[in-house]
Amino acid sequence: MVVSVKETKSNPCYNLFEENSASLIIKSKESDFTRRQDIPKVCELNGAIYLVNALLIKRKKDLRI
C-alpha cells in the first residue's frame, strides 16, 4: 500500500494531550525540546493518493495492513 503524506504543523510534542489515571491533562508525547524548530519532523496522511493492491483488499476485506 502507498499513501501520500505531508509535513504536519500539529507536532505531537506540542499539540497532543491526554487524560492520565488521576484525570489530569498531560502531554501524550514527552520531550526535552524547548524550540519548535528542534523537534523531529512529523508527517500526516493528506488523502491525495491511495495506491492499494485490489487483490489484498478482496482477500482481507479491509484496508488496514
C-alpha positions in Angstrom: 0.0 0.0 0.0 1.2 3.5 -0.8 -0.3 6.7 0.5 0.7 10.4 0.2 1.7 12.4 3.2 2.6 16.0 4.1 4.6 17.5 6.9 2.2 18.4 9.7 2.0 21.6 11.7 0.5 19.7 14.6 3.5 18.0 16.1 2.6 15.7 18.9 5.5 17.0 21.0 3.5 20.2 21.4 -0.1 19.6 20.4 -1.2 16.2 21.7 -2.6 15.8 25.2 -4.5 13.0 27.0 -6.0 12.4 30.4 -4.0 10.3 32.9 -5.3 7.9 35.6 -5.6 10.9 38.0 -7.8 12.7 35.5 -5.1 15.3 34.8 -4.4 16.5 31.3 -0.8 15.7 30.3 1.3 15.7 27.1 0.9 12.5 25.2 4.5 12.6 24.0 7.1 13.9 26.4 10.1 15.6 25.0 13.1 17.8 26.1 12.8 20.1 23.1 12.5 23.8 24.0 12.3 25.2 20.5 9.7 24.1 17.9 12.5 24.2 15.3 14.4 21.4 17.1 11.7 18.8 17.2 11.7 15.9 14.7 9.6 16.4 11.6 6.2 14.6 11.6 4.0 13.7 8.7 0.3 13.1 8.4 -1.8 11.4 5.7 -3.1 14.0 3.2 -5.5 11.8 1.3 -4.4 12.8 -2.2 -3.1 9.3 -3.2 -4.1 5.8 -2.1 -2.5 3.1 -4.2 -3.6 -0.4 -3.0 -3.4 -3.9 -4.2 -7.0 -4.7 -5.1 -6.4 -8.5 -4.5 -5.3 -7.8 -1.0 -8.4 -5.9 -0.2 -10.6 -8.6 -1.7 -8.8 -11.2 0.3 -8.7 -9.3 3.7 -12.0 -7.3 3.2 -10.1 -4.5 5.0 -7.8 -1.6 4.1 -5.6 -2.0 7.2 -2.3 -3.7 6.7 
